[in-house]
Amino acid sequence: MTPAARQAEITNIIRQRDHVTVNELAETLNISKETIRRDLSELTRAGKVQKFHGGASLPVVAGEGHFRDRMGKNAAAKMQIADAAVKLVSPGETILIDTGSTTLYFAEKLAEIPNLTVVTNSTKIARVMCADPTPAKTFLLGGEFSGDNRQTIGSMAIAQVQSFRAHHAFLTISALDTRTGVMDYSIEEAQLARAMVEQAESLTLLVDSSKFEQIASFEVCALAKVTNLVCDEPPSGKMEAALLEANVNIIITSR
Protein backbone atom coordinates (compact mmCIF):
# COMPACT_ATOMS: atom_id res chain seq x y z
CA MET A 1 0.00 0.00 0.00
CA THR A 2 1.40 3.41 -0.96
CA PRO A 3 1.64 6.15 1.71
CA ALA A 4 -1.13 8.13 -0.05
CA ALA A 5 -3.44 5.10 -0.14
CA ARG A 6 -2.65 4.25 3.47
CA GLN A 7 -3.38 7.80 4.64
CA ALA A 8 -6.62 7.84 2.66
CA GLU A 9 -7.65 4.62 4.40
CA ILE A 10 -6.76 6.07 7.81
CA THR A 11 -8.87 9.15 7.04
CA ASN A 12 -11.82 6.99 5.99
CA ILE A 13 -11.61 4.93 9.19
CA ILE A 14 -11.59 8.06 11.34
CA ARG A 15 -14.59 9.46 9.47
CA GLN A 16 -16.57 6.30 10.05
CA ARG A 17 -15.67 5.99 13.75
CA ASP A 18 -15.29 9.71 14.57
CA HIS A 19 -12.21 8.98 16.66
CA VAL A 20 -9.74 6.10 16.82
CA THR A 21 -6.54 5.16 18.67
CA VAL A 22 -3.12 4.48 17.22
CA ASN A 23 -3.34 0.89 18.49
CA GLU A 24 -6.68 0.36 16.71
CA LEU A 25 -5.33 1.74 13.45
CA ALA A 26 -2.16 -0.33 13.66
CA GLU A 27 -4.16 -3.50 14.29
CA THR A 28 -6.77 -2.77 11.61
CA LEU A 29 -4.23 -1.95 8.89
CA ASN A 30 -1.48 -4.33 10.10
CA ILE A 31 1.00 -1.45 10.15
CA SER A 32 3.49 -0.40 12.81
CA LYS A 33 2.47 2.20 15.37
CA GLU A 34 5.40 4.39 14.33
CA THR A 35 4.12 4.52 10.74
CA ILE A 36 0.61 5.32 11.97
CA ARG A 37 1.92 8.19 14.10
CA ARG A 38 3.85 9.64 11.14
CA ASP A 39 0.77 9.37 8.94
CA LEU A 40 -1.39 11.07 11.57
CA SER A 41 1.09 13.92 11.80
CA GLU A 42 0.97 14.45 8.03
CA LEU A 43 -2.83 14.22 7.96
CA THR A 44 -3.05 16.73 10.79
CA ARG A 45 -0.82 19.19 8.89
CA ALA A 46 -3.15 18.75 5.88
CA GLY A 47 -6.16 19.54 8.06
CA LYS A 48 -7.84 16.17 7.47
CA VAL A 49 -7.68 14.85 11.03
CA GLN A 50 -6.91 16.15 14.51
CA LYS A 51 -4.38 14.30 16.68
CA PHE A 52 -4.86 13.67 20.35
CA HIS A 53 -2.64 11.72 22.74
CA GLY A 54 -2.74 8.12 21.51
CA GLY A 55 -5.01 8.65 18.50
CA ALA A 56 -6.90 11.01 16.21
CA SER A 57 -10.37 12.32 15.47
CA LEU A 58 -12.17 14.41 12.88
CA PRO A 59 -10.91 17.99 12.93
CA VAL A 60 -12.92 20.47 14.97
CA VAL A 61 -13.00 23.94 13.45
CA ALA A 62 -14.88 26.86 14.99
CA GLY A 63 -18.16 27.52 13.20
CA GLU A 64 -17.96 24.31 11.22
CA GLY A 65 -20.06 21.91 13.26
CA HIS A 66 -22.85 21.38 10.75
CA PHE A 67 -20.45 20.55 7.90
CA ARG A 68 -18.47 18.22 10.16
CA ASP A 69 -21.69 16.38 11.01
CA ARG A 70 -22.47 15.92 7.32
CA MET A 71 -18.99 14.52 6.63
CA GLY A 72 -19.69 11.70 9.07
CA LYS A 73 -23.22 10.98 7.87
CA ASN A 74 -23.54 8.19 5.27
CA ALA A 75 -19.74 8.28 4.92
CA ALA A 76 -19.43 4.84 3.32
CA ALA A 77 -22.05 5.66 0.66
CA LYS A 78 -20.41 8.99 -0.11
CA MET A 79 -17.01 7.37 -0.54
CA GLN A 80 -18.49 4.83 -2.97
CA ILE A 81 -20.14 7.64 -4.91
CA ALA A 82 -16.80 9.47 -5.09
CA ASP A 83 -15.03 6.32 -6.33
CA ALA A 84 -17.54 5.92 -9.16
CA ALA A 85 -17.72 9.61 -10.13
CA VAL A 86 -13.98 10.10 -10.51
CA LYS A 87 -13.99 7.57 -13.37
CA LEU A 88 -15.90 10.14 -15.45
CA VAL A 89 -12.91 12.52 -15.44
CA SER A 90 -9.85 12.44 -17.71
CA PRO A 91 -6.46 14.14 -17.28
CA GLY A 92 -6.31 17.68 -18.62
CA GLU A 93 -9.98 18.53 -18.15
CA THR A 94 -11.54 21.55 -16.45
CA ILE A 95 -13.91 20.80 -13.58
CA LEU A 96 -16.43 22.92 -11.66
CA ILE A 97 -17.22 21.65 -8.14
CA ASP A 98 -19.59 23.11 -5.57
CA THR A 99 -19.42 22.85 -1.78
CA GLY A 100 -20.61 19.67 -0.07
CA SER A 101 -19.51 16.72 1.99
CA THR A 102 -19.85 14.33 -0.96
CA THR A 103 -17.95 16.64 -3.32
CA LEU A 104 -15.16 16.86 -0.72
CA TYR A 105 -14.84 13.06 -0.75
CA PHE A 106 -14.90 13.30 -4.56
CA ALA A 107 -12.15 15.94 -4.58
CA GLU A 108 -9.85 13.64 -2.60
CA LYS A 109 -10.18 11.06 -5.36
CA LEU A 110 -9.96 13.70 -8.09
CA ALA A 111 -6.64 14.92 -6.71
CA GLU A 112 -5.02 11.73 -8.00
CA ILE A 113 -5.70 12.71 -11.66
CA PRO A 114 -2.95 14.82 -13.28
CA ASN A 115 -3.17 18.12 -15.17
CA LEU A 116 -6.65 19.14 -14.07
CA THR A 117 -8.02 22.66 -13.79
CA VAL A 118 -10.49 22.90 -10.91
CA VAL A 119 -12.83 25.80 -10.14
CA THR A 120 -14.65 25.73 -6.81
CA ASN A 121 -16.26 27.92 -4.16
CA SER A 122 -15.11 25.57 -1.38
CA THR A 123 -11.92 26.42 0.51
CA LYS A 124 -11.71 22.80 1.68
CA ILE A 125 -11.89 21.45 -1.88
CA ALA A 126 -9.37 24.04 -3.09
CA ARG A 127 -6.96 22.92 -0.39
CA VAL A 128 -7.34 19.26 -1.33
CA MET A 129 -6.80 19.98 -5.04
CA CYS A 130 -3.57 21.89 -4.36
CA ALA A 131 -2.02 19.03 -2.39
CA ASP A 132 0.62 16.59 -3.60
CA PRO A 133 1.20 14.31 -5.44
CA THR A 134 -0.62 15.82 -8.46
CA PRO A 135 -1.69 19.38 -7.58
CA ALA A 136 -4.30 20.77 -9.94
CA LYS A 137 -4.43 24.30 -11.28
CA THR A 138 -7.02 25.50 -8.80
CA PHE A 139 -9.25 28.60 -8.86
CA LEU A 140 -11.09 29.55 -5.68
CA LEU A 141 -14.06 31.78 -6.43
CA GLY A 142 -14.21 35.04 -4.51
CA GLY A 143 -17.29 36.53 -2.89
CA GLU A 144 -19.12 36.57 0.41
CA PHE A 145 -17.58 34.00 2.74
CA SER A 146 -19.77 31.55 4.65
CA GLY A 147 -17.82 30.19 7.61
CA ASP A 148 -20.04 27.19 8.35
CA ASN A 149 -19.51 25.49 5.01
CA ARG A 150 -16.17 27.17 4.27
CA GLN A 151 -17.49 28.49 0.96
CA THR A 152 -17.91 31.65 -1.07
CA ILE A 153 -21.36 32.68 -2.32
CA GLY A 154 -23.16 35.64 -3.87
CA SER A 155 -23.04 37.74 -7.02
CA MET A 156 -19.25 38.05 -7.12
CA ALA A 157 -18.77 34.28 -7.08
CA ILE A 158 -21.45 33.83 -9.76
CA ALA A 159 -19.81 36.46 -11.99
CA GLN A 160 -16.47 34.68 -11.70
CA VAL A 161 -18.01 31.31 -12.61
CA GLN A 162 -19.29 32.88 -15.80
CA SER A 163 -15.71 33.59 -16.93
CA PHE A 164 -14.93 29.85 -17.15
CA ARG A 165 -15.93 27.04 -19.50
CA ALA A 166 -15.63 23.51 -18.17
CA HIS A 167 -15.85 19.91 -19.34
CA HIS A 168 -17.78 18.87 -16.22
CA ALA A 169 -19.72 20.30 -13.30
CA PHE A 170 -19.99 18.04 -10.25
CA LEU A 171 -22.68 19.08 -7.76
CA THR A 172 -24.17 17.85 -4.55
CA ILE A 173 -27.86 18.65 -4.06
CA SER A 174 -30.51 18.85 -1.36
CA ALA A 175 -33.42 17.25 -3.21
CA LEU A 176 -34.46 15.63 -6.48
CA ASP A 177 -37.98 14.99 -7.77
CA THR A 178 -39.74 14.28 -11.04
CA ARG A 179 -41.54 17.62 -11.32
CA THR A 180 -38.89 20.25 -10.58
CA GLY A 181 -35.66 18.28 -10.93
CA VAL A 182 -32.65 19.47 -8.92
CA MET A 183 -33.20 21.65 -5.82
CA ASP A 184 -31.33 23.20 -2.89
CA TYR A 185 -32.35 24.58 0.50
CA SER A 186 -30.08 27.62 0.15
CA ILE A 187 -30.87 30.30 -2.42
CA GLU A 188 -27.21 31.35 -2.58
CA GLU A 189 -26.01 27.80 -3.21
CA ALA A 190 -28.78 27.20 -5.76
CA GLN A 191 -27.83 30.34 -7.70
CA LEU A 192 -24.15 29.38 -7.78
CA ALA A 193 -24.96 25.81 -8.80
CA ARG A 194 -27.16 27.17 -11.60
CA ALA A 195 -24.24 29.24 -12.89
CA MET A 196 -21.95 26.20 -12.85
CA VAL A 197 -24.48 24.15 -14.80
CA GLU A 198 -24.61 26.80 -17.53
CA GLN A 199 -20.83 26.91 -17.95
CA ALA A 200 -20.22 23.13 -18.17
CA GLU A 201 -20.52 20.70 -21.06
CA SER A 202 -21.83 17.99 -18.74
CA LEU A 203 -23.45 17.88 -15.32
CA THR A 204 -22.95 15.07 -12.81
CA LEU A 205 -24.97 14.90 -9.59
CA LEU A 206 -23.44 13.13 -6.59
CA VAL A 207 -26.47 12.00 -4.61
CA ASP A 208 -27.25 9.57 -1.84
CA SER A 209 -30.69 7.96 -2.04
CA SER A 210 -32.11 10.01 0.84
CA LYS A 211 -32.45 12.95 -1.60
CA PHE A 212 -34.82 11.14 -3.99
CA GLU A 213 -38.45 12.30 -4.15
CA GLN A 214 -37.69 15.20 -1.82
CA ILE A 215 -38.50 18.89 -2.22
CA ALA A 216 -36.28 21.85 -1.34
CA SER A 217 -37.03 25.54 -1.60
CA PHE A 218 -34.98 26.62 -4.61
CA GLU A 219 -34.71 25.15 -8.11
CA VAL A 220 -31.29 24.54 -9.61
CA CYS A 221 -32.16 22.91 -12.95
CA ALA A 222 -34.47 20.49 -14.70
CA LEU A 223 -33.64 16.81 -15.11
CA ALA A 224 -32.98 17.45 -18.81
CA LYS A 225 -29.82 19.36 -17.84
CA VAL A 226 -28.35 16.37 -15.98
CA THR A 227 -25.84 14.14 -17.79
CA ASN A 228 -24.96 11.65 -15.02
CA LEU A 229 -26.49 10.73 -11.68
CA VAL A 230 -24.14 8.85 -9.35
CA CYS A 231 -26.04 7.39 -6.40
CA ASP A 232 -25.75 4.66 -3.79
CA GLU A 233 -29.17 3.06 -4.32
CA PRO A 234 -31.49 2.76 -7.34
CA PRO A 235 -34.15 5.47 -7.66
CA SER A 236 -37.80 4.45 -7.44
CA GLY A 237 -39.76 3.35 -10.50
CA LYS A 238 -41.27 6.80 -11.05
CA MET A 239 -38.01 8.61 -10.39
CA GLU A 240 -36.04 6.20 -12.55
CA ALA A 241 -38.52 6.55 -15.42
CA ALA A 242 -38.27 10.35 -15.32
CA LEU A 243 -34.47 10.20 -15.31
CA LEU A 244 -34.34 7.79 -18.23
CA GLU A 245 -36.84 9.92 -20.17
CA ALA A 246 -34.47 12.86 -19.64
CA ASN A 247 -31.57 10.72 -20.97
CA VAL A 248 -29.72 10.78 -17.65
CA ASN A 249 -27.02 8.15 -17.24
CA ILE A 250 -27.67 6.49 -13.86
CA ILE A 251 -24.62 5.04 -12.09
CA ILE A 252 -25.49 3.00 -8.99
CA THR A 253 -22.60 2.20 -6.66
CA SER A 254 -24.32 -0.59 -4.71
CA ARG A 255 -24.38 -2.92 -7.71
Residue pairs with C-beta under 8 A, 6 or more apart in sequence:
1 9
1 29
3 39
4 112
4 133
6 29
6 31
6 35
6 39
7 39
7 42
7 43
8 108
9 29
10 25
10 29
10 36
10 39
10 40
10 43
10 49
10 56
11 43
11 48
11 49
11 108
12 75
12 79
13 20
13 25
13 28
14 20
14 49
14 56
14 57
14 58
15 58
15 71
15 72
15 75
16 72
16 75
16 76
18 57
18 58
18 72
19 52
19 55
19 56
19 57
19 58
20 55
20 56
20 57
21 54
21 55
22 33
22 36
22 37
22 40
22 54
22 55
22 56
23 33
23 54
24 55
25 31
25 36
25 55
26 32
26 33
26 35
26 36
29 36
40 49
40 51
40 55
40 56
41 51
43 49
43 56
44 50
44 51
44 56
46 127
46 131
47 59
47 127
48 59
49 56
49 57
49 58
49 59
50 56
50 57
50 58
50 59
50 60
58 68
58 71
58 72
59 68
60 68
61 68
61 150
63 147
63 148
64 147
64 148
64 150
65 148
66 148
66 149
67 101
67 148
67 149
67 150
70 100
70 101
71 101
71 104
73 101
74 208
74 210
74 232
75 105
77 208
77 209
77 232
77 253
78 101
78 102
78 105
78 206
78 208
79 105
80 232
80 253
80 254
81 102
81 105
81 106
81 206
81 207
81 208
81 230
81 231
81 232
81 253
82 102
82 105
82 106
82 108
82 109
82 206
83 109
83 253
84 230
84 251
84 253
85 106
85 109
85 170
85 204
85 206
85 228
85 230
85 251
86 106
86 109
86 110
86 112
86 113
88 168
88 204
88 228
89 95
89 110
89 113
89 116
89 168
90 113
91 113
91 114
91 115
91 116
92 115
92 116
93 116
93 117
93 166
93 167
93 168
94 116
94 117
94 118
94 119
94 164
94 165
94 166
94 167
94 168
95 110
95 116
95 117
95 118
95 119
95 166
95 167
95 168
95 169
95 170
96 119
96 120
96 161
96 164
96 166
96 168
96 169
96 170
96 196
96 199
96 200
97 103
97 106
97 107
97 110
97 118
97 119
97 120
97 122
97 125
97 169
97 170
97 171
98 120
98 121
98 122
98 169
98 170
98 171
98 172
98 189
98 192
98 193
98 196
99 120
99 121
99 122
99 124
99 125
99 149
99 150
99 151
99 172
99 189
100 122
100 171
100 172
100 206
101 172
102 172
102 206
102 207
102 208
103 122
103 125
103 170
103 171
103 172
103 206
104 122
104 124
104 125
104 128
106 170
106 206
107 118
107 120
107 122
107 124
107 125
107 128
107 129
108 128
110 116
110 118
110 129
110 136
111 128
111 129
111 131
111 134
111 135
111 136
112 133
112 134
113 134
114 134
115 134
115 136
116 129
116 136
116 137
117 136
117 137
117 138
117 139
118 125
118 126
118 129
118 136
118 137
118 138
118 139
119 138
119 139
119 141
119 161
119 164
119 166
120 126
120 129
120 138
120 139
120 140
120 141
121 140
121 141
121 143
121 151
121 152
121 153
121 157
121 192
122 149
122 150
122 151
123 140
123 150
123 151
123 152
124 150
126 138
126 140
129 135
129 136
129 138
130 136
130 138
139 160
139 164
140 152
141 152
141 156
141 157
141 160
141 161
141 192
142 152
142 156
142 157
142 160
143 152
143 153
143 154
143 155
143 156
143 157
143 158
143 160
144 152
144 153
144 154
144 156
144 157
144 188
145 151
145 152
146 152
146 153
146 188
151 189
153 186
153 188
153 189
153 191
153 192
154 188
157 192
158 191
158 192
158 195
161 192
161 195
161 196
161 199
162 195
162 198
162 199
164 199
165 199
165 200
165 201
166 196
166 199
166 200
166 201
167 200
167 201
167 202
168 200
168 201
168 202
168 203
168 204
169 196
169 197
169 199
169 200
169 202
169 203
169 204
170 204
170 206
171 182
171 193
171 196
171 197
171 203
171 204
171 205
171 206
171 220
172 205
172 206
172 207
173 182
173 183
173 184
173 193
173 205
173 207
173 211
173 216
173 220
174 183
174 184
174 185
174 186
174 211
174 214
174 216
175 182
175 183
175 184
175 185
175 211
175 214
175 215
175 216
176 182
176 183
176 205
176 207
176 211
176 212
176 213
176 214
176 239
177 183
177 212
177 213
177 214
177 215
177 239
178 213
178 223
178 238
178 239
178 242
180 215
180 219
180 222
181 219
181 220
181 221
181 222
181 223
181 224
181 225
181 226
182 193
182 205
182 219
182 220
182 221
182 222
182 223
182 225
182 226
183 190
183 214
183 215
183 216
183 217
183 218
183 219
183 220
184 190
184 193
184 216
184 217
184 218
184 220
185 216
185 217
185 218
186 218
187 217
187 218
190 218
190 219
190 220
191 218
193 220
193 221
194 220
194 221
197 203
197 220
197 221
197 225
202 227
202 228
203 221
203 225
203 226
203 227
203 228
204 226
204 227
204 228
204 229
204 230
205 226
205 228
205 229
205 230
206 230
207 229
207 230
207 231
208 231
208 232
208 233
209 231
209 232
209 233
209 234
209 235
212 231
212 235
212 236
212 239
213 236
213 238
213 239
222 246
223 242
223 243
223 246
223 248
224 246
224 247
226 243
226 246
226 248
227 248
227 249
228 248
228 249
228 250
228 251
229 235
229 243
229 248
229 249
229 250
229 251
230 251
230 253
231 250
231 251
231 252
231 253
232 252
232 253
232 254
233 252
233 254
234 240
234 250
234 252
234 254
235 243
235 250
240 250
243 250
244 250
